[in-house]
């Protein structure tokens, strides 16, 4: 199998998109809501409303981070199809 620069660029974009999602979505964006959840639980002030708000916040932040993955996937597809 012959490896071309386009195929290597496609794999690199895919890996960077996935790593970017993990870092931004999993670490930077979820750190705040998880800290709020733990702090409220330890303080004894965790209510159903607060829990729902934190879960929704985490959902929207992960959806935003999914955009980073999408950019990596689109670049991956671009490089794969441009070589044909």
Steps between C-alpha positions, in 0.01 A plus 500: 500500500638835398474778756454847361524834672123540461431180690743597775341847522155339523608276788672790674187719472283221634732440796529872575122541487449213744777619731359853487157374597643302790705793628254783448181308566616254759739718695454871443123514463385230742735602780269784610170308515660202674657728762162665559335160538760375748496825699119497525500135601764553770324812632167318514329752271447273200143520379328342203482838325871562549582149379289545185663838433850354534418202276353732232803726522729201452291378205517836322873537565571153363288581193712809444817294534354258243544780247874465542476131416283584197766734361759222528261256331424744216870559439555123508231452235637786291848350485367149431281611211746747347741216421253313275 
